[in-house]
Amino acid sequence: MSRTEQAIASAEAHSAHNYHPLPVVVATAEGAWMTDVEGRRYLDMLAGYSALNFGHGNRRLLDAARAQLERVTLTSRAFHHDRFADFCTQLAELCDMDMVLPMNTGAEAVETAVKTARKWGYTVKGVPDGRAKIVVAGDNFHGRTTTIVSFSTDHEARADFGPYTPGFEIVPYGDLTSLRAAVTENTVAVLLEPIQGEAGVLVPPPGYLAGVRELTRERNVLFIADEIQSGLGRTGRTFACEHEGVVPDMYVLGKALGGGVVPVSAVVSSAEVLGVFRPGEHGSTFGGNPLACAVALEVIAMLRTGEFQERATELGEHLHRELNLLPGGAVRAVRGRGLWAGVDIDPSYGTGREISEKLMERGVLVKDTHGSTIRIAPPLVISKEDLDWGLDQLRSTLSS
């Protein structure tokens, strides 16, 4: 077996346990379409998962990256660069917050949020040393580091990775009564996804996020919104929390912040919260590097126009209307907001993975999760015609 064949076999074995079996190598990509090395085209309808929210081959993002590549691309943490201040300032303005702590990956940003909340709890709230507690929701997905899987309820994500990090309490998602009972004087934060992506695009009951905001203010607890998947235009608003008029104490951002070009993540909060760090207490070798800042600045500029939020709203209404017209015997439930949907397929039609593989054969890429559920998350630049074509393939798959 050649090295290439070994690499492909390894990738397929890995995807068999964790990921959708995507084409191994992409040769070209543009708009909502990708073309593999054999010349076959695929309509990307899983961009929320792969973070390519603004489309493949987007000229604005590629131009921003190329321009920065002609200048300094990476710097040592000992040096400042001329894109960093603009990135932090503009992202803080987009979030209506004071400070930004840039990282690289979503999990790294969540770990940063956990550290921030604990330090705030000890130095500002006055929680006794070593007693800080963070309340999270069941069926969450915040990443795959050891600390994060310690508060996961997903057996596949958690099993065989102990001993687990203490200091977390899990309550049912969407249950304000359980959350209220779990918050104590030692609670420093409530960490939630405004919409749970990996769980199947679960939208909480109306009033839940507003209730969380009220409770956390009442008990002097930070409300941390993990908007890595739901934020930056995906749901039709800049942040999913906006659907309930809620502003958390801290945003955790990633995926779309890098526009599908580079890994970028960030924690964004007030000076009171992020200001608890002293120089040297936290950082990342590549966090806030010039290339990442240059691309993220272009993403922020695109979001400031409101164009992509409007597209996600209009096309999202169309997407959900069409999904709800799918055959009732085949589809048990449809959930989501904007250009993001979870579709529960009747198990008699196949598992989510089987449906995803059938769709891939038809040239459509979606993501399966939790049994017979598929997730649909096209890039925000998708045309109505392409979206309808993808929905036609889903309709045909469920009819065959």
C-alpha positions, 0 to 999 in steps of 0.5 A, a space after each residue: 500500500 502506497 503512502 497516499 493509500 495509507 493516508 486515505 485509509 487512515 482518514 476513512 477509518 477516522 471518519 468511520 468513528 467520528 465524521 461524515 465520510 467526505 470526499 478525501 481531497 478537494 481540488 477546487 471550490 467556489 460559492 456553495 460548490 466543491 469539486 473533488 480530484 476526480 471532477 465530481 461536484 458537491 453542493 455543500 450543505 454542511 458549512 456550519 460544521 466545517 466553518 465555511 459560512 461565507 462560501 468557498 473561494 470567496 474573493 474578499 476573504 482570499 484577497 485579504 489573505 493574499 494581501 497579508 501573505 505578502 507582508 508578515 504572516 506570523 510573529 512571535 508573541 514578543 512583537 506587536 503587529 499592525 492588524 491586532 489592534 484593529 481586529 480586537 477593536 472591531 470584534 469588540 464593537 461587533 459584539 458591543 463588548 470591551 475586550 477580546 482575547 484571540 485564540 485559534 480553535 473553538 475548543 481553545 476559546 472554550 478553555 479560555 472562557 472556563 479559565 476566565 470564569 474561574 479567575 473572575 469567580 475567585 478575584 471578583 466574586 470572592 468564591 473560596 479557592 478551589 470551589 468554583 463551579 460552572 453549570 452546563 447543559 446536557 447534550 452539549 458540545 463545546 469541544 474535545 479537550 480533556 476538560 471539555 469532555 469532562 462535562 459532556 454527556 456524549 458517551 463517545 466523546 467522554 468514554 476512556 478519557 478520565 480522570 475527569 476535570 471537576 468543577 462542573 454540574 450538568 442540567 437538562 438543556 432548556 430547563 430553567 427550574 433545574 438550572 435555578 436549583 443548580 446555581 449556588 453561591 460558588 457558581 461562577 458561570 453558566 455555559 450554554 449554546 444558544 442553539 445546540 448544534 451537535 445535539 441536532 440543532 436544538 432550539 431552546 423553549 421560548 423565554 429560556 435564554 432570557 430566563 438564564 440571563 435574568 437568573 445569572 444577573 440575579 445570582 451574580 453569575 456569568 452567562 457565557 454563550 458559546 456561539 461558535 456554531 450559532 453565531 456570526 450570521 448563521 441564524 439570521 442574526 449576528 448572534 443567536 442570543 439576539 433572537 431573545 434580545 439577550 446579551 451574555 457576559 461573554 461570547 465564545 466565537 470561532 469557525 465562521 470568524 476565520 471565514 473558512 480560510 484560517 482557524 480563528 477563535 476568540 473570547 469577547 467580554 467586558 473589561 471587568 471580566 477579561 480584565 482579570 488576566 495579568 500579562 503572561 497568565 494566559 495566551 496562545 502561540 498563534 492566537 491573534 496572528 497577522 494572517 488570522 486577524 486580516 481574514 477575520 477583519 474582512 469577515 467582520 466587515 462583511 457582517 457589519 453590512 447586515 447582508 448575510 444576516 438578511 440572506 440567512 433570514 430570507 433563505 432560512 424561512 424558505 429552507 424551513 418551509 420546504 423542509 416542513 413540506 417533506 413527506 410526513 412519514 419520512 420526517 418526524 421533526 424539523 428544527 432550527 433557525 436561519 440557514 441551519 436545520 436539524 431533520 429527524 428522519 424516521 428510522 425505517 428510512 435509514 440512519 442519519 449516516 445512511 441518509 447522508 451517504 445517499 445524499 453524497 452519492 447525489 452530490 449533496 453534503 450534509 452531516 449526520 448526528 444522533 441516530 437518524 438526524 441530519 443537519 443542514 447548514 449551507 454557506 451563507 452565500 448559497 443561491 435559492 436555486 442551489 438550495 432548492 436543488 439540494 432540497 430536491 435531492 433530499 426529497 428524492 432520497 426519502 422517496 426512493 
